[in-house]
Amino acid sequence: IFRRHAEAISNTLAALGDHPGAASAYRQAITLDGKATEARLGLGKALINTGESDLAVAEYKMALAGDPANIDANNGLGVALNLTGRHQAAENNYLDGLERAPDHLALQNNLAMSLALGGEYGDAISILRKVINSPAATATNRNNLALVLGMMGRFDDAAILLRRDLNREQVKNNLDFYRSLTALNSRQRAKRIFGVSTAK
């Protein structure tokens, strides 16, 4: 009961944007029950939100150790690894998750974004084209394909895709964002690309 109460408080604080407070409350829940997988996932996400991706990696690894089939832990670990610049490790992790859940769109999407960060644009585009053809695909998935096109400098192709879901001003803002990535190194790009909402 106490652990569930601590998790509920943590979730509320995270929803309110108090990520340090959420991290503290998730730690309390874990103290009450070291096997609290959901609390570890929440702590991992809160740590990403506070810029502590290395610590998030450790929490997601512990969540996976306690629940090896947890796809959200695989996805969160991959994002945390990307944010620390360990793209190959992130890709291996996404692939491990996809072996168990081959149709998981978030894993496919994040694998593609990780490949793009490593300059493997062709493979990234192939995966994202498959993702956007899924009946469950969202505007975010299409925008991520546009992002990879933008990373390649294919701004006209990116704009065509963006216009399916966004108004003129939003398209311009996205293209400006893509152009801003060109001056960044891989780790800086990861921080810009992997918004905290990517970590589940």
N, C-alpha and C positions, 0 to 999 in steps of 0.2 A: 504493500500500500504506500509506504513512504517513498519507494523508488518511483512508482507511477506518479505520485504527487510531484516529485522533483522533476520528472520528465515533462509533466504538463506545464510546470512553471518555465522550464527551459524552452519548450516549444513556443510559449507565449512571448517570452523575451526575444527569441529569434524572430518571430513574426513582427514584433515591434521595432526590429532593427538594433536591439541592444545585444550585439554579438559577444562582447566581453562578458556581460551578465549571463547570457545564455551558456557560454562556455563554462563559467563557474558553476551554474546550476547543473549542467550535464555532468560535470566532474563529481558533483555531490551524488547524483543518481548512480554513477559508476561506483563510487565508494560504497554505496548501499548494496549494490549488486554488480560485481565485476563482470558478469556475463550479460549485462544489459546492452544487447547489440544495438537497439534503436538509439540508446543514449550515446553510444560510441559513434554512430553515424551522425547524430546531431552535433556532437562535439567536433567531429571532423569537419563538418560544414561550417560551424562557428569559427573554427581555427582558420579555415580558408578565408572567411570573411574578415578576420582580423590580421590577415597577412602572414599567418604562421603555418605555411603549407608543409614544412618539414614535420612539424608536430602532427598535422592532419594525416600525413602518410602513416605515421605510427598508429594512430587511432583506427584508421581504416584497415590496416593490417591486422590489428587485434580483433576488429569486428569480423573480418574474414576467417581468422583462426577459430573464433567461436561459432561462426555460421558460414562454412565454406561455400554454401549454395546461394549466399545473399548477393544478388545482382546489383543492388544499390551500393553495396560495399565495394564491389568491383568497379563500378562507375566512379564513385567518389575517390577511390584510390587512384584511378587513372588520371582524374583531373588534378589531384594533389601532386602526382608525379610530374605531370605536364608543367604545373606551376613552379616546380623546382628545377625545371630544365631537363628532366630525365625522360625524354620522349620515347626512347626505345623501350624502357621499362614500362611506361604507360601503355604503349601499343601492345606489348606482351600481355599485360593485364586485361586490356579490352578484349583481346583475342581469347583469353581464358574464359572470360564471361560469355563471349559469343559462342563458345563451344557448348555451353549449357543453355543459352537463350539466343539462338541464331537470328531471331527476328526482332531483337531488342533495339529499337530505333536510337535511344540515347547512346548506347554502347557503339553502334555503327557510326553515328554522327561524331562522337568524340574521338573514335579511332581515326576517322577521316580528318578531323581538325588537327590531331596530333601528327599525322602523316604530312599534312600541309605545312605545319611548323617546321618539319624536317626537310622541306623542299620536295617532297614526293607528291607533287600536285596531280599527276595522272592517276595514281592510285586513289588519292583523296576524292577526286572528281568522280571516278567510277563508283565508289561507295556511296557518295552523296546522290548521284543520279538514281541509284537503286533506292535509297531512302526516300527521295521525293516522289518516286512512283508508287510508294506504299499507300494504301487507302488511309492509313493513320498519319500520314505526313502532315506537317503543319507549316504555316508561313515561316516559322523560325528555321525549319529544315531547309526550305527554299532559300532563305536569306543566308544560311551558312554556305550553301553552294555558291551563291553570289559573292560571299566573302572570299572563298578560295579563288574564284575567278579574279576578284580584285587584287588578291595577293600576287597573282600572276601578271598583273598589269592589264588584264582584259576587262577594262572598265565598261566598255560598250556592252559586252555580253552580260556583265554583272547588272548593268542598268536595266536591260531587257527583262531579266529575271525578277529584279526588285519591283518593277512596275506592275507585276501581277498582284502584289499585296500592299504596296505602299503608295502614298501620294507623292507629288513632285518634290516637296520639301524633304520628306523622309528619304527619298531616293538620293537626293543631293547630300544629305547628312551622312548616309551610309557610304557613299562614294568618297566623301571627304575623310571618313574614318579609315577606309581601306587605304587611301593614299598616305594617311598618317602612319601606317604600319611600316612603310618602306624604310624608314630611318631607324627602326628599332631592331635590337638583337632578338634572338629566338625566345629567351626567357621573358623579355619585356613584351613581346608579341603575345606570348601565352597569357600573361596577366591581363592584357587588353581583350584577348579573344575569349578566354574561359571566364566569362562572367560568373559570379558566385552562384547564380541560379543554375548553372550546369551541374553542380555537385548536389546529388540527391541524398 
